[in-house]
Amino acid sequence: MMETTVPGSAAKAGIKNILITPLIHGAAALLQDHDLRRKWRKFRFYPRFSPIKSPVIFMTLLVKNEADIIEENLRFHRYMGVDGIIVTDNHSTDSTPEILKKYQREGLIKELIYDPDDNHDQVKKVDRMIRIAKEKYHADWIINADADEFFYTPSLDFHKTLGESCSNILMCSSHAMFSTQMDLESPVRDCTFCVRKTAPKKWIPQPFHICRITQKAVHRTDGYRLVAPGNHDVQMEIPAISDRDEIIIYHYIYRGYEHFRKKVLNGTFALRNQPSKTGNHWRYFAEVYQNHGEDALKQCYRDTLVLPNLPKLLDRRICSEDYTIADIMLNLPASR
């Protein structure tokens, strides 16, 4: 049987393979790689906005069963200068609700929303809190956080840092904190190793590990459109982005094996109705647990924390010890 070739089709296919396909792949990589996105932004021109002197700064928190760390998070951000916090409690079953009510009575938490919906529609829930902070409390700047994220600025004063900014989006590098111990008494005190930069893939064979630097967006409310999944970006009418790390994030993502195990089981349940690419790491860990059992999941936890690779990573300064947040919490006064 003879094969028929449409005139010009080979040439079109060649152009697609040589030009179009690499551009598509490159754009996809740019969207997923925070380091590449940061480098790309260096070549863009952004407008400058007038600084907001004495800005009103609000934080949003989406929490679920965070009793081991939520009180330290609230105390720390009150000390750093947050004026108010909007919290959505996603059906916590531990002592998280009681802790939140305490700080609501003290006036730090302005709105406490109970949301029993177990789906993973994080964007919708955070967007609702942002709009409450903007419309009801006239917030100028928003920090969208999770309970295990501690936003730190060297000035120790968000009002100074954000009050001097001529941008409307601050991209903040997120640095994972971890411990070599399996069981932790206090995550902030016990997690003393900090990921400083992304490790080369060839050094770490594990499919998922913490040696990656990501970014999250702190933003103004004026011109706000929509927050991105995971708070990793934000849509603004006219973006003016700063990448100078005026604020950095200490991320206590894995807080002991038992906490990790619960997140694997509960997180996978919450992701059941979400797109397949959402929460890939939690889906992977759940498959390991279901197919290979408890011991395999424990090994997965050690691998995720790069414990087999830690001496090399310390030697290459990918990781180092960091007591910044632990020292602040140790010396934190009862009130600012």
For each residue, the residues with C-beta under 8 A, 3 or more apart:
1:
2:
3:
4:
5: 9 10
6: 9
7:
8: 11 12
9: 5 6 12 13
10: 5 13 14
11: 8 14 15
12: 8 9 15 16
13: 9 10 16 17
14: 10 11 17 18
15: 11 12 18 19 20
16: 12 13 19 20 21
17: 13 14 20 21
18: 14 15 21 22
19: 15 16 22 23
20: 15 16 17 23 24
21: 16 17 18 24 25
22: 18 19 25 26
23: 19 20 26 27
24: 20 21 27 28
25: 21 22 28 29
26: 22 23 29 30
27: 23 24 30 31
28: 24 25 31 32
29: 25 26 32 33 36
30: 26 27 33 36 37 40
31: 27 28 37
32: 28 29
33: 29 30 36 37
34: 37 38 213 214 215 232
35: 38 39 198 213
36: 29 30 33 39 40
37: 30 31 33 34 40 41 215
38: 34 35 41 42 171 215 243
39: 35 36 42 43
40: 30 36 37 43 44
41: 37 38 44 171 241 243
42: 38 39 243
43: 39 40
44: 40 41 241
45:
46: 167 239 240 241
47: 238 240
48: 166 167 240
49: 166 167 168 220 240
50: 166
51: 163 164 165 166
52: 55 140 141 162 163 220
53: 163
54: 159 163
55: 52 140 141 159 162 163
56: 83 84 137 138 139 140 141
57: 81 82 83 139 140 141 142 143 158 159 162
58: 82 83 84 85 86 110 133 137 139 141 142 143
59: 77 82 84 85 86 142 143 144 145 151
60: 85 86 87 88 126 129 130 133 142 143 144 145
61: 73 85 86 87 88 129 145 146 147
62: 87 88 90 122 125 126 129 146
63: 66 70 87 88 89 90 92 96 100 146 147
64: 89 90 91 92 96 266
65: 92 93 94 96 262 266
66: 63 69 70 73 92 94 96 147 148
67: 70 92 94 95 96 99
68: 186 187 255 259
69: 66 72 73 147 148 187 188 252 255
70: 63 66 67 73 74 96 99 100 147
71: 74 75 99 103
72: 69 75 76 188 329
73: 61 66 69 70 76 77 145 147 148 149 150
74: 70 71 77 78 85 99 103 108 109
75: 71 72 78 79 329 332
76: 72 73 79 80 150 325 328 329 332
77: 59 73 74 80 82 85 143 145 150 151
78: 74 75 82 108 335 336
79: 75 76 156 328 332 333 336
80: 76 77 151 152 153 156 157 158
81: 57 157 158 159 336
82: 57 58 59 77 78 85 108 143 158
83: 56 57 58 139
84: 56 58 59 108 109 110 133 137 139
85: 58 59 60 61 74 77 82 103 108 109 110
86: 58 59 60 61 109 110 111 113 129 132 133
87: 60 61 62 63 100 109 111 112 113 129
88: 60 61 62 63 113 114 115 125 126 128 129
89: 63 64 92 96 97 100 112 113 114 115
90: 62 63 64 115 116 117 118 125
91: 64 114 115 116 117 118
92: 63 64 65 66 67 89 96 97
93: 65
94: 65 66 67
95: 67 98 99
96: 63 64 65 66 67 70 89 92 99 100
97: 89 92 100 101 114
98: 95 101 102
99: 67 70 71 74 95 96 102 103
100: 63 70 87 89 96 97 103 104 109 112
101: 97 98 104 105 112
102: 98 99 105 106
103: 71 74 85 99 100 106 108 109
104: 100 101 107 108 109 110 112
105: 101 102
106: 102 103 109
107: 104 110
108: 74 78 82 84 85 103 104
109: 74 84 85 86 87 100 103 104 106 112
110: 58 84 85 86 104 107 133 137
111: 86 87 129 132 136
112: 87 89 100 101 104 109
113: 86 87 88 89 128 129
114: 88 89 91 97
115: 88 89 90 91 125
116: 90 91
117: 90 91 121
118: 90 91 269 270
119: 270 273 274
120: 270 271 273 274 278 279
121: 117 124 125
122: 62 125 126 229 230
123: 126 127 226 227 228 229
124: 121 127 128
125: 62 88 90 115 121 122 128 129
126: 60 62 88 122 123 129 130 144 227 231
127: 123 124 130 131 226 227
128: 88 113 124 125 131 132
129: 60 61 62 86 87 88 111 113 125 126 132 133 144
130: 60 126 127 133 134 142 144 221 224 227
131: 127 128 134 135
132: 86 111 128 129 135 136 137
133: 58 60 84 86 110 129 130 136 137 139 142 221
134: 130 131 137 138 139 142 221 224
135: 131 132 138
136: 111 132 133
137: 56 58 84 110 132 133 134
138: 56 134 135
139: 56 57 58 83 84 133 134 142 221
140: 52 55 56 57 162 220 221 222
141: 52 55 56 57 58 158 162 218 219 220 221
142: 57 58 59 60 130 133 134 139 218 219 220 221 224
143: 57 58 59 60 77 82 151 158 218 247
144: 59 60 126 129 130 216 217 218 227 231
145: 59 60 61 73 77 149 151 231
146: 61 62 63 149 231
147: 61 63 66 69 70 73
148: 66 69 73 187 251 252 253 255
149: 73 145 146 174 216 249 250 251 252
150: 73 76 77 188 249 250 251 252 325
151: 59 77 80 143 145 158 172 218 247 248 249
152: 80 247 248 249 250 324 325
153: 80 156 157 158 160 161 246 247 248
154:
155: 160 161
156: 79 80 153 328
157: 80 81 153 160 161
158: 57 80 81 82 141 143 151 153 161 162 247
159: 54 55 57 81 162 163
160: 153 155 157 163 164
161: 153 155 157 158 164 165 246 247
162: 52 55 57 140 141 158 159 165 170 218
163: 51 52 53 54 55 159 160
164: 51 160 161
165: 51 161 162 170 242 246
166: 48 49 50 51 240
167: 46 48 49 170 240 241 242
168: 49 219 220 222 223 236 238 239 240
169: 217 218 219 220 234 236 239 240 241 242
170: 162 165 167 217 218 219 241 242 246 247
171: 38 41 215 216 217 241 242 243
172: 151 215 216 217 218 245 246 247 248 249
173: 213 214 215 245 248 249
174: 149 213 214 215 216 248 249 251
175: 194 195 196 213 248 249 250 251 322
176: 194 195 210 211 212 251 253 254
177: 187 191 192 193 194 195 250 251 252 253 322 325
178: 191 193 195 210 253 254 305 306
179: 184 187 190 191 192 193 256 305
180: 193 305 307 310
181: 184 190 256
182: 256 257 298 301
183: 256 257 258
184: 179 181 187 190 191 255 256 259
185: 189 190
186: 68 189 190
187: 68 69 148 177 179 184 190 191 252 255 256
188: 69 72 150 191 252 325 326 329
189: 185 186 326 329 330
190: 179 181 184 185 186 187
191: 177 178 179 184 187 188 252 255
192: 177 179 321 322 323 326
193: 177 178 179 180 310 319 320 321 322
194: 175 176 177 250 319 320 321 322
195: 175 176 177 178 210 211 212 213 318 319
196: 175 317 318 319 320
197: 213 317 318
198: 35 211 212 213 318
199: 203 204 209 211 212 306 309 313 318
200: 203 204
201: 204
202:
203: 199 200 309 312 313 316 318
204: 199 200 201 209 211 306 309
205:
206: 209 303 304 306
207: 284
208: 280 281 284 285 304
209: 199 204 206 212 303 304 305 306
210: 176 178 195 253 254 304 305 306
211: 176 195 198 199 204 306 313 318 319
212: 176 195 198 199 209
213: 34 35 173 174 175 195 197 198
214: 34 173 174 232
215: 34 37 38 171 172 173 174 232
216: 144 149 171 172 174 230 231 232 249
217: 144 169 170 171 172 227 228 231 232 233 234
218: 141 142 143 144 151 162 169 170 172 247
219: 141 142 168 169 170 224 234 236
220: 49 52 140 141 142 168 169 223 224 236
221: 130 133 134 139 140 141 142 224
222: 140 168
223: 168 220 236 237 238
224: 130 134 142 219 220 221 234 235 236
225: 234 235 236 237
226: 123 127 234 235
227: 123 126 127 130 144 217 231 233 234 235
228: 123 217 231 232 233 234 235
229: 122 123 232 278
230: 122 216
231: 126 144 145 146 216 217 227 228 234
232: 34 214 215 216 217 228 229
233: 217 227 228
234: 169 217 219 224 225 226 227 228 231
235: 224 225 226 227 228
236: 168 169 219 220 223 224 225 239 240
237: 223 225
238: 47 168 223
239: 46 168 169 236
240: 46 47 48 49 166 167 168 169 236
241: 41 44 46 167 169 170 171
242: 165 167 169 170 171 246
243: 38 41 42 171
244:
245: 172 173 248
246: 153 161 165 170 172 242
247: 143 151 152 153 158 161 170 172 218
248: 151 152 153 172 173 174 175 245
249: 149 150 151 152 172 173 174 175 216
250: 149 150 152 175 177 194 322 324 325
251: 148 149 150 174 175 176 177
252: 69 148 149 150 177 187 188 191 255
253: 148 176 177 178 210
254: 176 178 210 259 260 301 304 305
255: 68 69 148 184 187 191 252 259 260
256: 179 181 182 183 184 187 259 260
257: 182 183 260 261 298 301
258: 183 261 262
259: 68 184 254 255 256 262 263
260: 254 255 256 257 263 264 285 301 304
261: 257 258 264 265 289 297 301
262: 65 258 259 265 266
263: 259 260 266 267 282
264: 260 261 267 268 282 285 286 289 297
265: 261 262 268 269 286 289
266: 64 65 262 263 269 270
267: 263 264 270 271 279 282 286
268: 264 265 271 272 279 282 283 285 286
269: 118 265 266 272
270: 118 119 120 266 267 274
271: 120 267 268 274 278 279 282 283
272: 268 269
273: 119 120
274: 119 120 270 271 278 279
275: 278
276: 283
277: 280
278: 120 229 271 274 275
279: 120 267 268 271 274 282 283
280: 208 277 283 284
281: 208 284 285
282: 263 264 267 268 271 279 285 286
283: 268 271 276 279 280 286 287
284: 207 208 280 281 287 288
285: 208 260 264 268 281 282 288 289 297 300 304
286: 264 265 267 268 282 283 289 290
287: 283 284 290 291
288: 284 285 291 292 296 297 300
289: 261 264 265 285 286 292 293 294 296 297
290: 286 287
291: 287 288 296
292: 288 289 295 296 297
293: 289 296 297
294: 289 297 298
295: 292 298 299
296: 288 289 291 292 293 299 300
297: 261 264 285 288 289 292 293 294 300 301
298: 182 257 294 295 301 302
299: 295 296 302 303
300: 285 288 296 297 303 304
301: 182 254 257 260 261 297 298 304 305
302: 298 299 305 307 308
303: 206 209 299 300 306 307 308
304: 206 208 209 210 254 260 285 300 301
305: 178 179 180 209 210 254 301 302
306: 178 199 204 206 209 210 211 303 309 310 313 319
307: 180 302 303 310
308: 302 303
309: 199 203 204 306 312 313
310: 180 193 306 307 313 314 319
311: 314 315
312: 203 309 315 316
313: 199 203 211 306 309 310 316 318 319
314: 310 311 317 318 319 320
315: 311 312
316: 203 312 313
317: 196 197 314 320
318: 195 196 197 198 199 203 211 313 314
319: 193 194 195 196 211 306 310 313 314
320: 193 194 196 314 317
321: 192 193 194
322: 175 177 192 193 194 250 325
323: 192 326 327
324: 152 250 327 328
325: 76 150 152 177 188 250 322 328 329
326: 188 189 192 323 329 330
327: 323 324 330 331
328: 76 79 156 324 325 331 332
329: 72 75 76 188 189 325 326 332
330: 189 326 327
331: 327 328
332: 75 76 79 328 329
333: 79 336
334:
335: 78
336: 78 79 81 333
